[in-house]
Amino acid sequence: MTRKSYDEKMARIRAGAYRAGDFILVDAKDADISGGILTTGQRRGPEGAIAGNRTREEFLAEMETLVAEKAVDVMLASAGNIERLVERGVFEGSSVTPAFRANETTDVWLNIRGSRYRETPAQPYRGADLSRARADLCLFSMTFNNDAAADVAMLEAYRTFRADARTAGKRHFLEVFNPNANTGFGVTETGAFVSDCIVRALASLTRAERPEFLKIVYNGRRALEELVAHDDTVVVGVMGGASGTHRDALEMVARAQASGARLAIFGRKINLAEHQLSLTKWMRAVADGDAKPDEAVRGYHGDLQRLGLRPDRELGVDNTITDAALREDGNL
């Protein structure tokens, strides 16, 4: 059986032997759990021009390409799409680890046209049957909103999930979103609130119950460094968040790693790219220290030019930091 890069890297990370090249990249191709036909992203026609929306089959084809090229360490998708890929033998002989989303809280129901789900505090919901899912690694998601009833519901759902995961023989990683309800917090306050909620939630868990790693929003360097330093047994990863520029994505990799994170999980930033394989190549170059974020943006645009693809943003715009937390950090 082919050894998985995720397992090899994670073993070194847990042993305190993290080295250049060990930063883990995860492609979050689980957009379909956010609901609706538009979640698969836009189809690219001649010269990269947008030509409608991808079908499910085209969405699966993008995943197959990235797995075949070993562009990422983990491919995360819905349980239904992981099943399709496993049946096709996509992960056979591959170093890429398949993972499925085990639940979908209501604050991620973003793309159901006409919906209003995000206007109320997130509610827990779990659609995947753990005993039938075709991967042994999965994601569980929680959102804390500073609302006792809603937050207790999240924690109760997580407790039930952990027992079911043990029975089904599944490993999991834990995603914690920023509040989706209005808390009045700024970036700094949000980071502190989320970190404290995470530490409180993990405090009651024995070693066997704990997640493989955390997937959190990048709420700035200080919040991330504080969380990483608090408990060296917890491996922290950051999520890519909203679309933004490619500089945002590449800067996120560099700053997350510099602050002690050991993973980056990107969804929309990869799925909406003009050329997904090229972008992941430059993400890897930044993570491995072979390119700085601004250099990687220029390199990516050079790839697009060589491939004959028209960029969605001109280079100057695309090489600008727009993410609020990155901007608040200032220059590192």
N, C-alpha and C positions, 0 to 999 in steps of 0.2 A: 504494500500500500504506500502511495506517495505521501511523504511527510508534508504537513501543512505549514506554511510559513507563519501563520498566526500562532500555532502551538509552539513552534521553535522560538519565535520572538518573545512570546509571553513567558516562556520558561526562563529566558535570560532576564527579562524585566523583573520577574518575581524574585529571582536569585540576586538581584542587585548588580547584575552584569550587563546592563543596558549599554549598547555601543552604537556607533554610527551605522545606519542601515536597519536599525531595529524599530523605527517608528512605524506603526501599523496604520494602513489606510483601509478604510471600509467604504464601500459604495452602497449607499442606502437607496436601493431600487424598490422601496416599499411604498411608493407614492400612491398605488392603487387603493391602499387602505384609507387614504384621505378622501376617497369617494369620487366616482364619476368617470366619464369618458375622457375628460381633459387631462387626467393625471399622468398619462404616459408621456406627455411632452410633445413637442412639435417636430413633425417630419421635415427633413431637409431635402430640398430638391437640388437642381443643378446649381453649382457654385455656392451651395450652402444656403440658398434662399429658403425661407419657410414655406412649406407646401402642405398645410393642413396638419392634422393631429395624427400621431402614431397610433396604429392599431395595437392590440395586445401582442400580436405576433411580432410586430416590429420592435416593441418594447423588449420582448424576450430576446430578440436578435442582438440588441445592444448589449444585454447582459452576457450573452454567449461570447461576443467578441472580447469583452473585457476579461472574462474568465480565461479564454483561450490564450490571451496575451499576458496573463499573470499581472495585469495592471494594478490590481489591488490584492490585499490579503484576505479580505472577507467580502462576500457578496450577500447583502441583506435584501430579502424580498418578502412578499406575502407568502403565506404557507402554500397557497394555490400555485403561485408561479415557481416557487422552489420545487414543488412536486413535478411540474412540467420539465424543469431543467434537469432534475435528477433522472427522470424517466428517459430523457434523451442522452444520458451519460455525460453531460457537460462537465461534471466535477470528477469523473473517473480519470485517474492519473494526473490530476491537477493539484497544484499547491494552494489553490484558493479554497477557503472554508465557506460552505454554504451556511446561512443563518436565516431564520424566519421571524417575522414580527408576531409575537404571541398575543398582543392586545392592542387596542386602538381607542385611547381616551377621546372623548368628544371634541376636545380642542384641536385635534388633528383632522377633523372632518371639514377640511378647508375648501374642497373643490366640488361640493355638491351645489349645483347652480340654484340660486334662490334660497339657500339655507341660512339659518340664523343661529346655528349651534354654538358659535364662539361668543355669543353675547352673554352667556351664562357660565358660571364656573364649571370647569371640566368635570365630567362624570366618567367613572370607570366602565369599560366594556371589553370583554374578551371573546373574540369569535373563533380563534384557532383551537382545534382539538389537539392537545399536546401528544396524545397517544398515536395520532395518525400523521403528524407532521414528519417530513422526510429529511430533517436535519437535527443534529443534537445540540446545536447552539441557537438560542433565541433571544429576542429582546422583549423586555417588559418595560412599559412606560408609565410614569406617574407625573402629575402636575399638582403643585401645592399653591393654594390661592389665599392663604391667610384667612380661611373660612373653616371653622372647626368641623362642621358637618361634612363639607365636601372633602376636606383633607383626611378625615377619619375613614370615609368611604374608599379613598385611594389606598390607604394603608391596609384596610381590611381586604381589599381586592388583592393586594400584593402578598399578604399572608396566605390567602387561599391559593394563589398561583404558586407560591414556593412549595407548598405541600404537593400540589399536582405535578410540578416539574420534577420533584424528587421521585415520585411514583413512575413518571414517564421516562426517567433517566435523561433529562435535559439539563444542560448548562444554560445559564442566562447572563445577560448583561442588562444593566439598569439605566434607562433613559429618564432624566428628570428635566422637564420643560420649565421655563420661566412661567410665572402666573399668567393666565389668559384673562383674568378679571382685573379690573382697575384697582390697584393697590395704592397708587400714589407714590410708588417707589421710583427713584431714578436708577441709573445703571449700577451705581455703587451699592445702594440699598438692596436692590434686587439680588445682586451677587451674594451679599451677606445672608439674606433671607434664605435663598435656595441652598447655600452651603450648610447652614445650620439645620435646615430640614433634612438634608441628606444624612448628616452625621447623626441626628436624632433617630432617623429611620433605621440606620444600620446598627445602632447601638444594641438592639435586642437580638441581633442575628448571630448565631454561632458561625464558626468558620465554614462549615459545610453548606450553610444557607446563603452565604454572601455572593454577590454577583461577581462575575469574571472581571468586569470593569464598569466604570461609569461613563455615560454619555450625557454631557451637559452643555448648555449654552455658554459660549465664551462671554463672560460678563466683565472682562477686563483682566489685566495682568495681576493686580493685587488680589482679587478674589480667587483666581485660579491658583496662584502661588500659596495662598493661605490654606486652601483645601488640600492641595498636594502635600504640604508640609505637615498637616495635622496628623495624618496616619499613613505611614509608608507602606502599609499592607494593601491600601486601596489604589488601584490603577485608574487613572483619570484620563478620559478622552473628551474631545470637544466636538460638537456638531456644527455643521456648516451654516445652518440657518437659511435666511431668505436669499433670493437670487444674487443681487449685488453685482459688483465687478469681479473680473478674474483676479485683480490685485487683492481684493478682499479675501478671496479663497486662499491664495498663495501666502498672503500675509498671515492668515489665520494659522496655517501650518507652522510657519516659522515662529510666531509668537507663542503658540500653544506649546511647542516643544521647548522653547527657551524658558517657559514658566513651569515645566515639569510634567506636562501632559505627555502621554506616550501613544496616543491614537488620535486620529481625526476621522470623523464620519461625515461624508458629504452626500447629499441627496440632490436637491435642485441645482446646486452649482455644477455638478457633473452632468446631470440629465439634460440641462438646458444649454450645455456647451455646444459650440459649432462643431467640434470634433472631440468626442469624449476621451478617446484613447490618447490623443496628444496632451490634453489637459492633465490627465492622471500621470502621464510621464513627467510633466513639469512639477506636479505636486510631489512626486517621488524625488525629483532632483533637489527640491527645496528641503524636504524632510531629511535627505541624506547629506545635506550641506554642500551639494555640488552647484547650487545656484541660489542667488538672493531673490526675494520675491519680485523686485522690479525687473531683474534680468530674466526671470522665468516668464513674466508677462510678455516681454519683448520676444523671447524665444518661442512662445506659443503663437504669437502673431506671425512670426516668421514661418512657422509650420503651416499656418492657415494659408499664407501666401503661396508656399510651395505646393500645397494641396489644391490650390485654385478655389479656395473657399472665402467667401466674403464675410468679414467679421461683423458681429452685431453692433459693436462699438468701435470707434476709431481708437488707435493705440493710446493717445493721450488721455482720453476719457477712461479707457479700460485699465490704465495703470494708476488710477486714482483710488484712494481709500475712501469708502463711503460708509462702512459699517460703524454704527454709533460707538460701540465698545472699543473698537480699534482706534477710532479717532480720539476718544477720551483718554486712551493710553498715552497719546502723544508719541514722540520719538523715543524709542527704546535705546 
